[in-house]
Amino acid sequence: MTQATKMEQDLSPIADKSIQQNRELAKSGKLLEAIDSLLITEKQCRQAEDSPSTSKICVEIVKLCYESNNFELLNEKLVLISKRRGQLRPAIKAIVQESMTYLDKITDMKTKLSLIDTLRTISDGKIFVENERARLTKILSKIKEDEGDIASAAKILQDLQVETYGTMEKREKIEFFIDQMRICMNNKDFIRAQLIGNKVNRKTLGEEENHDLKIEFFKQLIRYYTHNNDYLEIARCYLSIYDTPFVQKDTAMLLSTLKMVCIYVLLSPIGSEQNDLLNRVYDYKPLNDIPAYKEILNSFKVMELIRWKSFLETYGNELNTHSIFSAQEKNCWEDIQKRVIEHNIRVISTYYQKISTTRLAELLDLNLDDSEKFVSDLVTNKTIFARIDRPAGVVTFVSSNDPSKTLNGWANNITSLLDLVEKTNHLIHREFMLHKI
């Protein structure tokens, strides 16, 4: 038993003949008659389910409207074709794609916006033209942004869920994500920008053809982390850019990126992660080509005090070449001074078990209150251990032993001692046996 199916017919000869005849008719000034005739042929092809011929006829109607410069008629026929009973999907997709090619050629903004609105209305809710609708939305958002209406541009673009588009290329998706992040941050919506950034697949960014997008993506992340003053994450972003093969081949870009890595590592609060990153960057071979930055890293790497005045005299001019140190709205000089003080406290805690608060303040080039505050902050962050005895004016950097830990340590030492005595006794007996004593 066979299932009855409607057979598709090939009406391409009829479609081609109709297109040729009606194009001549349109040239003679009878545009509406030509379109009506093409619509009759379109109905015949559509009912025969001849997708290629139907698409060809529909595109021809769109072309005739555009070539006559009648955009009102173009919008009308686009809606008419898309709403015809049982309209084939390839035909709708074809007229949307054809119409999108006209957008760059239209100079009148009102006409362009009208066509975009029509195409977005046609493609609304249709999965088979979701990519085209996303591109139209991006174009509309860019127009609003160029007009200075950032809020409207962000509202239009930010709600696009392109991660669910199965037919969209990975690269195009990333481009959309980057654009969404950029426009959201321009609109001061940094939380949404972060959520969008989390959608980006880092593995896809690592592919060779996407290296340019990787650089652009991390530049947007740098904007986000700069807003939050998260220096450590900014350093990691620059490090990701540094590790891109494209950057590795460009010596100038490589060294400029490495300089930014060094600067933001230094600006990051003292801690285990910052220390690990500093030691990792210090071993990079290209750092030898920028010795000033290697010296700066080394001054924070070795356990020696850094004199702030001397640091400014030696490296101030070099650091001032970067915009983050010269921009008035930034407090990077204050932050790097804090890093110097934190480094010095860590050095002091290494060499001193106890120190007077007066001497500590002298070594840090601070007053008593400020030195106490910095020590307290490092203790709170669990970077160092310290106790401040204000009445005695003493800071203790050695923690008092817990009684249970002391007892356990003593027990372990006794066990080790007895094991050693037993082993020694065994060796003595063996010597006695060998020498028959």
MARZA-788233 format. One record per residue (C-alpha): residue number from 1; residue in one letter; z, y, x. Coordinates in Angstrom, 3 decimals, padded with zeros to 6 digits. Layout:
residues N
PT   seq   type         up      north       east
PT   NUM      A          Z          Y          X
...
***
This chain:
residues 437
PT   seq   type         up      north       east
PT     1      M    000.000    000.000    000.000
PT     2      T   -001.087    003.301    001.527
PT     3      Q    000.505    006.699    001.059
PT     4      A   -001.872    009.330   -000.335
PT     5      T   -002.057    012.401    001.856
PT     6      K   -004.059    015.559    001.572
PT     7      M   -006.807    015.550    004.171
PT     8      E   -007.311    018.639    006.307
PT     9      Q   -010.834    020.047    006.301
PT    10      D   -012.639    021.813    009.121
PT    11      L   -013.944    025.048    007.658
PT    12      S   -014.526    026.801    010.979
PT    13      P   -018.303    027.301    010.344
PT    14      I   -017.525    029.013    007.023
PT    15      A   -014.782    031.105    008.647
PT    16      D   -016.996    032.185    011.555
PT    17      K   -019.830    033.137    009.196
PT    18      S   -017.474    035.122    006.964
PT    19      I   -015.983    036.960    009.949
PT    20      Q   -019.426    037.916    011.253
PT    21      Q   -020.709    039.116    007.874
PT    22      N   -017.625    041.092    006.949
PT    23      R   -017.348    042.726    010.351
PT    24      E   -020.816    044.152    009.796
PT    25      L   -019.756    045.191    006.305
PT    26      A   -016.698    046.994    007.672
PT    27      K   -018.821    048.822    010.248
PT    28      S   -020.981    050.157    007.431
PT    29      G   -017.890    051.829    005.965
PT    30      K   -016.960    049.222    003.362
PT    31      L   -013.628    048.190    004.875
PT    32      L   -011.825    047.266    001.644
PT    33      E   -014.756    045.143    000.426
PT    34      A   -014.837    043.347    003.791
PT    35      I   -011.089    042.645    003.657
PT    36      D   -011.290    041.392    000.052
PT    37      S   -014.115    039.044    001.028
PT    38      L   -012.121    037.774    004.027
PT    39      L   -009.097    037.168    001.789
PT    40      I   -011.248    034.936   -000.435
PT    41      T   -012.314    032.920    002.630
PT    42      E   -008.670    032.873    003.828
PT    43      K   -007.586    031.351    000.506
PT    44      Q   -010.251    028.667    000.807
PT    45      C   -009.173    027.770    004.369
PT    46      R   -005.459    027.907    003.463
PT    47      Q   -005.879    025.554    000.508
PT    48      A   -007.805    023.185    002.766
PT    49      E   -004.901    023.421    005.276
PT    50      D   -007.269    024.407    008.060
PT    51      S   -004.735    026.209    010.264
PT    52      P   -007.103    027.400    013.028
PT    53      S   -009.607    028.866    010.565
PT    54      T   -006.878    030.449    008.415
PT    55      S   -005.316    032.036    011.487
PT    56      K   -008.699    033.279    012.659
PT    57      I   -009.442    034.927    009.294
PT    58      C   -005.978    036.532    009.080
PT    59      V   -006.236    037.927    012.604
PT    60      E   -009.668    039.348    011.779
PT    61      I   -008.223    041.203    008.777
PT    62      V   -005.517    042.674    011.008
PT    63      K   -008.094    043.681    013.629
PT    64      L   -010.288    045.465    011.083
PT    65      C   -007.321    047.473    009.815
PT    66      Y   -006.309    048.464    013.342
PT    67      E   -009.832    049.324    014.478
PT    68      S   -010.226    051.593    011.454
PT    69      N   -006.982    053.318    012.512
PT    70      N   -005.601    052.726    009.017
PT    71      F   -002.012    051.713    009.799
PT    72      E   -000.833    052.077    006.219
PT    73      L   -003.403    049.492    005.190
PT    74      L   -002.438    047.353    008.196
PT    75      N    001.209    047.233    007.102
PT    76      E    000.171    046.465    003.529
PT    77      K   -002.113    043.567    004.497
PT    78      L    000.447    042.126    006.936
PT    79      V    002.979    041.829    004.112
PT    80      L    000.316    040.509    001.712
PT    81      I   -000.869    037.784    004.089
PT    82      S    002.666    036.655    004.936
PT    83      K    003.633    036.365    001.253
PT    84      R    000.578    034.472    000.004
PT    85      R    001.399    031.215   -001.737
PT    86      G    001.730    028.291    000.702
PT    87      Q    000.808    030.471    003.666
PT    88      L    000.497    028.410    006.845
PT    89      R    003.012    029.065    009.616
PT    90      P    000.412    029.334    012.406
PT    91      A   -001.336    032.086    010.428
PT    92      I    001.854    034.154    010.080
PT    93      K    002.634    033.651    013.753
PT    94      A   -000.908    034.674    014.722
PT    95      I   -000.855    037.977    012.789
PT    96      V    002.579    038.872    014.158
PT    97      Q    001.477    038.180    017.738
PT    98      E   -001.786    040.082    017.247
PT    99      S   -000.017    043.100    015.753
PT   100      M    002.496    043.190    018.606
PT   101      T   -000.358    043.819    021.058
PT   102      Y   -001.046    047.122    019.286
PT   103      L    002.415    048.586    019.806
PT   104      D    001.794    049.777    023.368
PT   105      K   -001.443    051.473    022.263
PT   106      I    000.097    053.438    019.384
PT   107      T    001.113    056.933    020.501
PT   108      D    002.540    058.226    017.217
PT   109      M    006.217    057.190    017.135
PT   110      K    006.470    057.221    013.333
PT   111      T    003.504    054.854    013.041
PT   112      K    004.899    052.583    015.736
PT   113      L    008.322    052.377    014.067
PT   114      S    006.684    051.627    010.717
PT   115      L    004.699    048.742    012.216
PT   116      I    007.770    047.376    014.014
PT   117      D    009.744    047.518    010.771
PT   118      T    006.982    045.648    008.925
PT   119      L    006.754    042.938    011.590
PT   120      R    010.550    042.509    011.687
PT   121      T    010.588    042.182    007.894
PT   122      I    007.860    039.531    008.005
PT   123      S    009.597    037.545    010.757
PT   124      D    013.091    037.783    009.260
PT   125      G    014.556    034.316    008.654
PT   126      K    011.512    032.469    010.028
PT   127      I    012.420    030.240    012.974
PT   128      F    008.802    029.787    014.074
PT   129      V    008.543    033.531    014.870
PT   130      E    012.134    034.054    016.096
PT   131      N    010.950    034.779    019.637
PT   132      E    008.567    037.460    018.384
PT   133      R    011.304    038.989    016.223
PT   134      A    013.647    039.100    019.236
PT   135      R    010.994    040.896    021.300
PT   136      L    010.385    043.379    018.494
PT   137      T    014.116    044.022    018.261
PT   138      K    014.236    044.664    021.995
PT   139      I    011.360    047.156    021.728
PT   140      L    013.067    048.948    018.831
PT   141      S    016.338    049.111    020.766
PT   142      K    014.540    050.612    023.780
PT   143      I    012.969    053.284    021.569
PT   144      K    016.381    054.243    020.191
PT   145      E    017.838    054.303    023.706
PT   146      D    015.046    056.569    024.965
PT   147      E    015.803    058.915    022.072
PT   148      G    019.419    059.081    023.250
PT   149      D    020.846    057.144    020.308
PT   150      I    022.805    054.626    022.395
PT   151      A    025.029    053.497    019.507
PT   152      S    022.041    052.530    017.333
PT   153      A    020.279    050.875    020.272
PT   154      A    023.370    048.761    020.988
PT   155      K    023.861    047.861    017.319
PT   156      I    020.253    046.689    017.029
PT   157      L    020.248    044.557    020.185
PT   158      Q    023.794    043.223    020.545
PT   159      D    023.725    040.869    017.547
PT   160      L    020.710    038.869    018.768
PT   161      Q    021.872    035.272    019.346
PT   162      V    019.032    034.267    021.678
PT   163      E    021.108    031.430    023.160
PT   164      T    020.300    029.463    019.965
PT   165      Y    016.525    029.936    020.336
PT   166      G    015.235    026.538    021.393
PT   167      T    011.656    027.624    022.114
PT   168      M    012.466    030.679    024.233
PT   169      E    012.084    030.319    027.993
PT   170      K    015.275    030.348    030.068
PT   171      R    014.120    033.352    032.056
PT   172      E    013.428    035.406    028.948
PT   173      K    016.854    034.509    027.555
PT   174      I    018.531    035.778    030.718
PT   175      E    016.510    039.002    030.501
PT   176      F    017.808    039.480    026.959
PT   177      F    021.400    038.818    028.052
PT   178      I    021.130    041.341    030.896
PT   179      D    019.669    043.953    028.544
PT   180      Q    022.424    043.309    025.999
PT   181      M    025.107    043.672    028.680
PT   182      R    023.567    046.905    029.940
PT   183      I    023.250    048.554    026.520
PT   184      C    026.756    047.452    025.473
PT   185      M    028.278    049.005    028.588
PT   186      N    026.232    052.165    028.014
PT   187      N    027.882    052.202    024.583
PT   188      K    031.329    051.711    026.228
PT   189      D    031.693    048.277    024.590
PT   190      F    032.864    046.425    027.705
PT   191      I    034.540    043.552    025.850
PT   192      R    031.285    042.561    024.144
PT   193      A    029.459    042.922    027.473
PT   194      Q    031.844    040.401    029.032
PT   195      L    031.338    037.943    026.154
PT   196      I    027.568    038.207    026.537
PT   197      G    027.868    037.743    030.312
PT   198      N    029.719    034.472    029.745
PT   199      K    026.621    033.103    027.981
PT   200      V    024.515    033.290    031.145
PT   201      N    024.037    029.931    032.854
PT   202      R    024.837    030.456    036.547
PT   203      K    022.884    027.311    037.462
PT   204      T    019.723    028.782    035.942
PT   205      L    020.251    031.962    037.968
PT   206      G    020.237    029.859    041.124
PT   207      E    016.648    028.705    040.539
PT   208      E    014.148    030.293    042.914
PT   209      E    012.039    031.976    040.224
PT   210      N    015.140    033.680    038.795
PT   211      H    016.557    035.236    041.970
PT   212      D    015.568    038.759    040.880
PT   213      L    017.420    038.224    037.599
PT   214      K    020.428    036.896    039.505
PT   215      I    020.674    040.147    041.454
PT   216      E    020.297    042.246    038.293
PT   217      F    022.860    040.139    036.409
PT   218      F    025.505    040.523    039.105
PT   219      K    024.810    044.264    039.276
PT   220      Q    025.707    044.448    035.584
PT   221      L    028.839    042.390    036.247
PT   222      I    029.750    044.828    039.019
PT   223      R    029.543    047.631    036.444
PT   224      Y    031.906    045.709    034.188
PT   225      Y    034.448    044.918    036.919
PT   226      T    034.231    048.480    038.252
PT   227      H    035.340    049.697    034.832
PT   228      N    038.352    047.349    035.111
PT   229      N    038.995    048.217    038.788
PT   230      D    038.890    044.493    039.587
PT   231      Y    037.963    044.785    043.265
PT   232      L    038.239    041.075    044.057
PT   233      E    035.712    040.133    041.354
PT   234      I    033.394    042.912    042.532
PT   235      A    033.566    041.430    046.048
PT   236      R    032.659    038.018    044.626
PT   237      C    029.706    039.529    042.749
PT   238      Y    028.378    041.132    045.930
PT   239      L    028.936    037.826    047.704
PT   240      S    026.781    036.078    045.071
PT   241      I    024.051    038.660    045.682
PT   242      Y    024.464    038.159    049.446
PT   243      D    023.968    034.389    049.070
PT   244      T    020.623    034.855    047.267
PT   245      P    017.705    033.618    049.448
PT   246      F    015.703    036.718    048.496
PT   247      V    018.426    038.936    049.991
PT   248      Q    018.834    036.690    053.035
PT   249      K    015.194    037.374    053.965
PT   250      D    015.622    041.168    053.790
PT   251      T    017.781    042.257    056.736
PT   252      A    018.450    045.770    055.426
PT   253      M    019.509    044.526    051.989
PT   254      L    021.526    041.723    053.576
PT   255      L    023.588    044.076    055.744
PT   256      S    024.096    046.692    053.010
PT   257      T    025.323    043.967    050.639
PT   258      L    027.609    042.542    053.316
PT   259      K    029.094    046.007    053.865
PT   260      M    029.963    046.198    050.161
PT   261      V    031.545    042.735    050.328
PT   262      C    033.740    043.893    053.226
PT   263      I    034.765    047.104    051.470
PT   264      Y    035.750    045.444    048.207
PT   265      V    037.589    042.630    049.988
PT   266      L    039.679    045.311    051.699
PT   267      L    040.249    047.147    048.414
PT   268      S    041.461    043.954    046.711
PT   269      P    045.240    043.543    046.361
PT   270      I    046.858    041.421    049.070
PT   271      G    047.137    037.783    048.019
PT   272      S    046.072    034.248    048.840
PT   273      E    042.624    034.607    047.215
PT   274      Q    041.975    037.899    048.963
PT   275      N    043.119    036.455    052.287
PT   276      D    040.889    033.384    051.907
PT   277      L    037.879    035.551    051.093
PT   278      L    038.600    037.884    054.010
PT   279      N    038.728    034.987    056.487
PT   280      R    035.571    033.500    055.016
PT   281      V    033.596    036.749    055.276
PT   282      Y    034.902    037.415    058.795
PT   283      D    033.108    034.287    060.054
PT   284      Y    029.679    035.382    058.759
PT   285      K    027.248    035.745    061.670
PT   286      P    025.408    038.835    060.290
PT   287      L    028.737    040.682    060.513
PT   288      N    028.113    040.927    064.267
PT   289      D    025.275    043.371    063.478
PT   290      I    027.738    045.771    061.822
PT   291      P    030.628    045.726    064.330
PT   292      A    032.559    048.551    062.633
PT   293      Y    033.086    046.414    059.540
PT   294      K    034.028    043.385    061.584
PT   295      E    036.659    045.496    063.344
PT   296      I    038.015    046.707    059.991
PT   297      L    038.295    043.132    058.721
PT   298      N    039.902    042.057    061.973
PT   299      S    042.536    044.797    061.726
PT   300      F    043.609    043.300    058.387
PT   301      K    043.233    039.751    059.672
PT   302      V    045.572    039.960    062.668
PT   303      M    049.318    040.284    062.135
PT   304      E    049.655    043.751    063.625
PT   305      L    050.667    047.058    062.067
PT   306      I    047.893    049.475    061.068
PT   307      R    048.619    053.178    061.533
PT   308      W    047.034    055.005    058.604
PT   309      K    046.138    058.162    060.565
PT   310      S    044.535    056.112    063.309
PT   311      F    042.643    054.060    060.700
PT   312      L    041.231    057.233    059.125
PT   313      E    040.163    058.665    062.477
PT   314      T    038.414    055.441    063.489
PT   315      Y    036.730    054.320    060.265
PT   316      G    036.891    057.322    057.923
PT   317      N    033.396    058.628    058.693
PT   318      E    031.818    055.199    058.240
PT   319      L    033.537    054.565    054.909
PT   320      N    032.615    058.037    053.658
PT   321      T    028.944    057.041    053.793
PT   322      H    029.552    054.935    050.670
PT   323      S    029.493    056.619    047.275
PT   324      I    032.679    054.908    046.067
PT   325      F    034.685    056.834    048.675
PT   326      S    032.959    060.160    048.112
PT   327      A    032.916    060.122    044.297
PT   328      Q    035.601    062.361    042.842
PT   329      E    036.414    060.085    039.911
PT   330      K    037.332    057.212    042.221
PT   331      N    040.672    056.646    043.890
PT   332      C    039.372    054.257    046.537
PT   333      W    041.027    056.124    049.394
PT   334      E    044.378    055.771    047.648
PT   335      D    043.704    052.084    047.010
PT   336      I    042.750    051.320    050.591
PT   337      Q    045.868    053.167    051.788
PT   338      K    047.893    050.896    049.503
PT   339      R    046.201    047.869    051.098
PT   340      V    047.173    049.154    054.548
PT   341      I    050.799    049.553    053.435
PT   342      E    050.816    046.073    051.834
PT   343      H    049.378    044.596    055.030
PT   344      N    052.044    046.323    057.112
PT   345      I    054.833    045.027    054.857
PT   346      R    053.478    041.505    055.204
PT   347      V    053.405    041.906    058.999
PT   348      I    056.994    043.202    059.018
PT   349      S    058.139    040.308    056.815
PT   350      T    056.651    037.920    059.378
PT   351      Y    058.480    039.374    062.386
PT   352      Y    061.740    040.505    060.774
PT   353      Q    064.380    038.503    058.957
PT   354      K    066.329    041.674    058.196
PT   355      I    065.451    045.327    058.635
PT   356      S    067.101    048.573    057.620
PT   357      T    065.394    050.511    054.846
PT   358      T    065.238    053.546    057.134
PT   359      R    063.399    051.638    059.851
PT   360      L    061.103    050.023    057.262
PT   361      A    060.150    053.417    055.849
PT   362      E    059.531    054.682    059.395
PT   363      L    057.194    051.781    060.208
PT   364      L    055.316    052.251    056.928
PT   365      D    055.063    056.064    057.292
PT   366      L    056.641    056.412    053.838
PT   367      N    059.824    057.771    052.315
PT   368      L    062.602    055.391    051.226
PT   369      D    061.656    055.345    047.530
PT   370      D    057.970    054.603    048.145
PT   371      S    058.682    051.871    050.699
PT   372      E    061.095    050.217    048.258
PT   373      K    058.486    050.392    045.481
PT   374      F    055.799    048.716    047.612
PT   375      V    058.176    045.936    048.676
PT   376      S    059.178    045.381    045.036
PT   377      D    055.525    045.157    043.937
PT   378      L    054.728    042.532    046.580
PT   379      V    057.796    040.521    045.591
PT   380      T    056.763    040.712    041.925
PT   381      N    053.277    039.454    042.837
PT   382      K    054.911    036.639    044.868
PT   383      T    053.063    037.760    047.984
PT   384      I    056.298    037.900    050.014
PT   385      F    059.989    037.106    049.537
PT   386      A    062.420    039.980    049.969
PT   387      R    065.822    041.192    048.807
PT   388      I    066.900    044.810    048.970
PT   389      D    070.573    045.594    049.502
PT   390      R    070.732    049.276    048.597
PT   391      P    074.412    049.925    049.422
PT   392      A    073.974    048.365    052.868
PT   393      G    070.484    049.845    053.287
PT   394      V    069.019    046.481    054.366
PT   395      V    065.933    044.498    053.349
PT   396      T    066.110    040.721    053.861
PT   397      F    062.860    038.772    054.134
PT   398      V    064.394    035.269    054.474
PT   399      S    065.271    033.417    051.297
PT   400      S    068.702    031.801    051.036
PT   401      N    068.525    028.020    051.025
PT   402      D    069.217    026.186    047.809
PT   403      P    072.229    023.798    048.294
PT   404      S    070.358    020.809    046.870
PT   405      K    067.393    021.447    049.175
PT   406      T    069.728    021.769    052.156
PT   407      L    071.429    018.484    051.272
PT   408      N    068.097    016.704    050.807
PT   409      G    066.878    018.036    054.136
PT   410      W    070.044    016.839    055.881
PT   411      A    069.703    013.384    054.278
PT   412      N    066.081    013.134    055.400
PT   413      N    067.045    014.125    058.931
PT   414      I    069.799    011.463    059.028
PT   415      T    067.313    008.839    057.796
PT   416      S    064.834    009.816    060.505
PT   417      L    067.594    009.697    063.143
PT   418      L    068.744    006.199    062.099
PT   419      D    065.138    004.964    062.099
PT   420      L    064.746    006.301    065.622
PT   421      V    067.989    004.626    066.777
PT   422      E    066.864    001.307    065.285
PT   423      K    063.475    001.537    066.962
PT   424      T    065.092    002.413    070.312
PT   425      N    067.492   -000.528    069.983
PT   426      H    064.561   -002.845    069.303
PT   427      L    062.707   -001.624    072.400
PT   428      I    065.823   -002.116    074.572
PT   429      H    066.236   -005.708    073.358
PT   430      R    062.578   -006.380    074.080
PT   431      E    063.001   -005.141    077.650
PT   432      F    066.062   -007.392    078.085
PT   433      M    064.045   -010.402    076.937
PT   434      L    061.086   -009.592    079.187
PT   435      H    063.285   -009.272    082.253
PT   436      K    065.605   -012.150    081.202
PT   437      I    068.711   -010.050    081.533
***
